[in-house]
Amino acid sequence: MSIPGDQHNPYAQPQQPAPAQPPSPPPSPSTAQQGPGPGPYGPGVPQQNPYAQAPGAGGAYGYPAPGGPQQPGAAPGPGGFDGAGGPGGPDGRGAGHWLWAFGGAVAASAMGGAVLFAAGAFGDARPDPDLAGYSYTSDLCHQTSFTPFESSNYKIKPAGGSASGSSGTAAQNPQYSGVQQGSLDSMWCNAELKPSDASSSDYSSTWVYSTATLHKKTDPSAEFADSYRAYESQRSSIAYKVTSVPGIGDEAYLVNRTDDSSGAYVILGVRDGWATYQITWSSYTSRSGSAKPPTTEQVSGMLKTSATETLRKLRG
């Protein structure tokens, strides 16, 4: 085997002068290694050994072989190089036989690897999505449990009292939407709530936003926790606290905004298999109002109960 550059070959011996005899004929076709039988690259194509040096040629990758090019018919010295460019062996066949065998092993390994790739043995095939029994619904509000909020003295605000759209007609409350796509099924529900004991002069704004997503192509588990931990890690004038919530799905995280005394902003995110669910409470209450806003702990309890009941409905 020829070695690029001037690196010393430990097998090299001084070249013996060639005997005065006619040049040997070129190697017969029988010395070319035959490729494997029918396979993904076609039937039985002879494979040229990439390590074999043709008579009179340079070394591997075009670099000159140590000691100059071999001449056709040059007789190998004891332990020297024969016409195939490898160390001679005691059986008289020389390194050409050894290199052909080595090249055959390399070719077989390469062909085996190609078959494995073609068969998808290296994980090329995508796993089936683990949707944990959840299914798509076009009306997430119908599946959302508002019972915990009603039990805490909140009710869905009548549509006539909600914000008006540009057309002057009252917006629907609650509002829902959904879409099915090749990689994701997404569902939303937004509902405006009102304290039952609030007077007509009280100003308050309370919304519950929820979304459910079925991930059909990509497992969300690798990024799910970080997406919520980022609230706590971000450099911002707004402070958040993130805590893990056991007992809901495969993993769940609660995000509390901690620097707003006039309202509450709490997020609960849940992952169950490749299905994710998030419900958010966002409220503001006037300090002069008669209604007393719930504490962060009370809001967190309402979200946990609502999420548990809603996910049970979505699993049918």
C-alpha positions as CSV (number, residue, x, y, z in Angstrom):
1,M,0.0,0.0,0.0
2,S,1.4,3.4,-0.9
3,I,1.5,6.1,1.7
4,P,1.1,9.8,0.8
5,G,4.0,12.2,1.3
6,D,7.4,11.2,2.5
7,Q,6.4,9.0,5.4
8,H,8.7,6.1,5.8
9,N,7.1,2.7,5.0
10,P,8.2,0.2,7.7
11,Y,7.8,-2.7,5.2
12,A,10.0,-1.1,2.6
13,Q,13.2,-2.9,1.6
14,P,15.8,-1.8,-0.9
15,Q,14.6,-2.6,-4.4
16,Q,16.4,-5.4,-6.1
17,P,17.4,-4.8,-9.7
18,A,15.0,-6.5,-12.1
19,P,16.4,-9.5,-13.9
20,A,17.0,-9.2,-17.5
21,Q,13.8,-10.7,-18.8
22,P,10.9,-9.5,-20.9
23,P,8.3,-7.6,-19.0
24,S,5.6,-9.7,-17.4
25,P,2.2,-9.4,-19.0
26,P,-0.4,-7.3,-17.2
27,P,-2.5,-9.0,-14.5
28,S,-5.2,-11.2,-15.9
29,P,-8.9,-10.3,-15.4
30,S,-9.1,-13.1,-13.0
31,T,-7.2,-11.1,-10.4
32,A,-10.0,-8.4,-10.3
33,Q,-12.3,-8.9,-7.4
34,Q,-15.8,-9.8,-8.4
35,G,-18.5,-7.8,-6.7
36,P,-21.4,-9.5,-4.8
37,G,-24.4,-11.0,-6.5
38,P,-27.7,-9.1,-7.3
39,G,-28.2,-6.3,-4.8
40,P,-29.3,-2.7,-4.6
41,Y,-26.5,-1.6,-7.0
42,G,-27.1,-4.1,-9.7
43,P,-25.8,-7.7,-10.4
44,G,-22.2,-8.7,-10.0
45,V,-20.3,-5.6,-11.1
46,P,-16.5,-6.2,-10.7
47,Q,-15.2,-4.0,-7.9
48,Q,-11.8,-2.5,-8.4
49,N,-9.7,-2.7,-5.2
50,P,-9.1,1.0,-4.1
51,Y,-5.8,0.0,-2.4
52,A,-4.2,-1.9,-5.4
53,Q,-1.5,-0.1,-7.3
54,A,-1.4,-0.6,-11.0
55,P,2.0,-1.4,-12.5
56,G,4.0,1.7,-13.1
57,A,1.4,3.9,-11.3
58,G,1.9,6.2,-8.3
59,G,0.7,5.6,-4.8
60,A,-2.7,6.1,-3.3
61,Y,-4.6,9.2,-4.3
62,G,-1.9,10.0,-6.9
63,Y,1.0,10.4,-4.6
64,P,4.3,8.7,-5.6
65,A,5.0,5.4,-3.9
66,P,8.2,5.3,-1.6
67,G,11.2,4.3,-3.7
68,G,9.7,5.3,-7.0
69,P,7.1,3.6,-9.2
70,Q,7.2,-0.2,-9.6
71,Q,8.1,-1.5,-13.0
72,P,6.2,-4.3,-14.7
73,G,7.7,-7.6,-13.9
74,A,9.9,-6.4,-11.1
75,A,10.8,-9.2,-8.8
76,P,10.2,-8.6,-5.2
77,G,13.1,-8.9,-2.8
78,P,12.9,-10.7,0.5
79,G,10.1,-9.2,2.4
80,G,10.0,-6.4,-0.2
81,F,7.2,-5.1,-2.4
82,D,5.8,-7.0,-5.3
83,G,4.0,-5.8,-8.4
84,A,0.8,-5.3,-6.4
85,G,2.4,-2.7,-4.1
86,G,2.3,-4.7,-0.9
87,P,4.8,-6.7,1.2
88,G,5.6,-10.1,-0.1
89,G,4.6,-13.2,1.8
90,P,6.3,-16.6,2.4
91,D,3.7,-18.3,0.3
92,G,4.9,-16.6,-2.8
93,R,1.7,-14.8,-3.6
94,G,2.9,-11.5,-2.1
95,A,0.9,-8.7,-0.7
96,G,-1.3,-8.4,-3.7
97,H,-3.3,-11.4,-2.4
98,W,-3.4,-9.8,1.0
99,L,-4.6,-6.4,-0.3
100,W,-7.2,-8.0,-2.6
101,A,-8.6,-9.8,0.5
102,F,-8.5,-6.6,2.5
103,G,-10.2,-4.7,-0.3
104,G,-12.9,-7.4,-0.5
105,A,-13.6,-7.0,3.2
106,V,-13.9,-3.2,2.8
107,A,-16.3,-3.6,-0.2
108,A,-18.4,-6.2,1.6
109,S,-18.7,-3.9,4.6
110,A,-19.7,-1.0,2.4
111,M,-22.3,-3.1,0.6
112,G,-23.6,-4.3,4.0
113,G,-23.9,-0.7,5.3
114,A,-25.8,0.3,2.1
115,V,-28.3,-2.6,2.6
116,L,-28.8,-1.5,6.3
117,F,-29.5,2.1,5.1
118,A,-31.9,0.9,2.5
119,A,-33.7,-1.2,5.1
120,G,-34.0,1.7,7.5
121,A,-31.9,-0.1,10.2
122,F,-30.3,3.2,11.3
123,G,-33.5,4.8,12.6
124,D,-34.5,6.6,9.4
125,A,-38.1,5.6,9.8
126,R,-40.1,7.9,12.0
127,P,-42.0,6.4,15.0
128,D,-45.7,6.4,15.2
129,P,-47.1,9.3,17.2
130,D,-48.2,8.5,20.7
131,L,-51.4,10.5,21.0
132,A,-52.3,8.8,24.3
133,G,-55.9,8.3,23.2
134,Y,-56.7,12.0,22.4
135,S,-58.6,13.0,19.4
136,Y,-59.4,16.2,17.5
137,T,-62.5,18.2,18.1
138,S,-63.6,21.4,16.3
139,D,-65.1,22.9,19.4
140,L,-62.7,22.8,22.3
141,C,-65.0,25.0,24.4
142,H,-67.5,22.2,24.4
143,Q,-65.0,19.9,25.9
144,T,-63.5,22.5,28.3
145,S,-64.6,22.1,32.0
146,F,-65.7,25.5,33.4
147,T,-67.0,23.8,36.6
148,P,-64.1,24.8,38.8
149,F,-64.5,28.5,37.8
150,E,-68.2,28.4,38.4
151,S,-67.6,26.8,41.8
152,S,-65.3,29.8,42.6
153,N,-68.1,32.3,41.9
154,Y,-67.2,33.0,38.3
155,K,-69.6,32.6,35.3
156,I,-69.2,33.0,31.6
157,K,-70.0,36.6,30.7
158,P,-73.0,36.9,28.3
159,A,-72.1,37.5,24.7
160,G,-74.0,40.8,24.7
161,G,-71.6,42.2,27.3
162,S,-68.4,41.2,25.6
163,A,-66.2,43.5,23.5
164,S,-67.8,44.4,20.2
165,G,-66.2,43.7,16.9
166,S,-65.7,46.2,14.0
167,S,-69.1,45.5,12.6
168,G,-70.8,46.7,15.8
169,T,-72.2,43.3,16.7
170,A,-71.3,41.5,20.0
171,A,-68.5,39.0,19.8
172,Q,-69.3,35.4,20.6
173,N,-68.4,34.1,24.0
174,P,-66.8,31.7,24.4
175,Q,-64.9,31.6,21.1
176,Y,-63.5,28.5,19.6
177,S,-61.6,27.4,16.5
178,G,-59.6,24.4,15.3
179,V,-57.6,23.1,12.3
180,Q,-56.3,19.8,11.2
181,Q,-53.0,19.7,9.3
182,G,-50.5,17.0,8.3
183,S,-48.2,17.5,11.2
184,L,-50.5,19.1,13.9
185,D,-54.1,19.1,15.0
186,S,-54.7,22.4,16.8
187,M,-57.7,23.5,18.9
188,W,-58.4,26.8,20.8
189,C,-61.0,28.1,23.2
190,N,-61.2,31.6,24.7
191,A,-63.8,32.5,27.3
192,E,-64.5,35.7,29.2
193,L,-65.6,35.3,32.8
194,K,-67.2,37.6,35.3
195,P,-67.4,37.5,39.1
196,S,-71.0,36.6,40.1
197,D,-71.0,39.2,43.0
198,A,-69.5,42.1,40.9
199,S,-71.6,45.2,40.8
200,S,-72.4,47.1,37.6
201,S,-69.9,49.8,38.5
202,D,-67.0,47.3,39.0
203,Y,-64.4,47.1,36.4
204,S,-62.8,43.7,35.9
205,S,-61.5,41.6,33.1
206,T,-61.0,37.9,33.4
207,W,-60.2,35.6,30.5
208,V,-59.5,31.8,30.3
209,Y,-57.5,30.8,27.2
210,S,-56.9,27.1,26.4
211,T,-55.3,25.3,23.5
212,A,-54.8,21.6,22.7
213,T,-52.4,20.3,20.2
214,L,-51.9,16.8,18.7
215,H,-48.3,16.4,17.4
216,K,-48.5,13.9,14.6
217,K,-44.9,14.1,13.3
218,T,-42.6,15.3,16.1
219,D,-42.3,14.1,19.7
220,P,-42.7,17.3,21.8
221,S,-41.2,15.8,25.0
222,A,-37.6,17.0,24.3
223,E,-38.5,20.7,24.3
224,F,-41.7,20.8,26.5
225,A,-40.1,21.5,29.9
226,D,-37.7,24.1,28.6
227,S,-40.5,26.0,26.9
228,Y,-42.0,26.6,30.4
229,R,-38.7,26.9,32.3
230,A,-37.9,29.8,29.9
231,Y,-40.4,32.0,31.7
232,E,-38.4,31.8,34.9
233,S,-35.0,32.0,33.2
234,Q,-35.7,35.0,30.9
235,R,-34.2,38.4,31.7
236,S,-37.2,40.7,31.9
237,S,-38.8,43.3,34.1
238,I,-41.7,40.7,34.7
239,A,-40.9,38.0,37.2
240,Y,-42.3,34.4,37.0
241,K,-42.2,31.3,39.1
242,V,-42.3,27.9,37.5
243,T,-43.1,24.7,39.4
244,S,-43.6,21.1,38.4
245,V,-47.1,19.7,38.8
246,P,-47.3,15.9,39.5
247,G,-50.3,13.8,38.7
248,I,-51.4,15.4,35.4
249,G,-50.3,13.7,32.2
250,D,-46.7,12.7,31.7
251,E,-45.5,16.1,32.9
252,A,-47.0,19.4,33.8
253,Y,-45.7,22.9,34.7
254,L,-47.4,25.8,36.4
255,V,-46.2,29.4,35.6
256,N,-47.2,32.2,38.0
257,R,-46.5,35.9,37.4
258,T,-45.3,37.2,40.8
259,D,-45.1,41.0,40.4
260,D,-48.7,42.1,39.7
261,S,-50.9,42.7,42.8
262,S,-53.9,44.0,40.8
263,G,-54.5,40.8,38.9
264,A,-53.3,37.3,38.2
265,Y,-51.6,35.6,35.3
266,V,-51.2,31.9,35.6
267,I,-50.4,29.2,33.0
268,L,-50.7,25.5,33.3
269,G,-49.0,23.4,30.6
270,V,-49.5,19.6,30.3
271,R,-47.9,17.0,28.1
272,D,-49.4,13.5,27.7
273,G,-47.6,11.5,25.1
274,W,-47.4,13.6,21.9
275,A,-50.5,15.6,23.0
276,T,-50.0,19.0,24.7
277,Y,-52.5,21.1,26.5
278,Q,-52.3,24.6,28.0
279,I,-54.8,26.7,30.0
280,T,-54.2,30.3,31.0
281,W,-55.9,32.5,33.5
282,S,-55.5,36.3,32.9
283,S,-57.4,38.7,35.1
284,Y,-57.3,42.4,36.2
285,T,-59.5,43.7,39.0
286,S,-59.9,47.4,39.9
287,R,-58.8,48.2,43.4
288,S,-62.0,50.1,44.0
289,G,-64.2,47.2,43.0
290,S,-66.4,45.3,45.4
291,A,-65.5,41.9,44.1
292,K,-62.5,40.3,45.7
293,P,-60.1,38.6,43.2
294,P,-58.9,35.1,43.8
295,T,-55.4,34.4,45.1
296,T,-52.8,32.8,43.0
297,E,-53.1,29.6,44.9
298,Q,-56.9,29.6,44.2
299,V,-56.4,30.2,40.5
300,S,-53.8,27.4,40.3
301,G,-56.2,25.0,41.9
302,M,-59.0,26.0,39.4
303,L,-56.6,25.4,36.4
304,K,-55.4,22.0,37.7
305,T,-59.0,20.8,38.2
306,S,-60.2,22.2,34.8
307,A,-57.2,20.7,32.9
308,T,-57.7,17.2,34.5
309,E,-61.4,17.2,33.7
310,T,-60.9,18.6,30.1
311,L,-58.2,16.1,29.2
312,R,-60.5,13.3,30.4
313,K,-63.2,14.5,28.0
314,L,-60.7,14.8,25.1
315,R,-59.7,11.2,25.6
316,G,-63.4,10.2,25.3
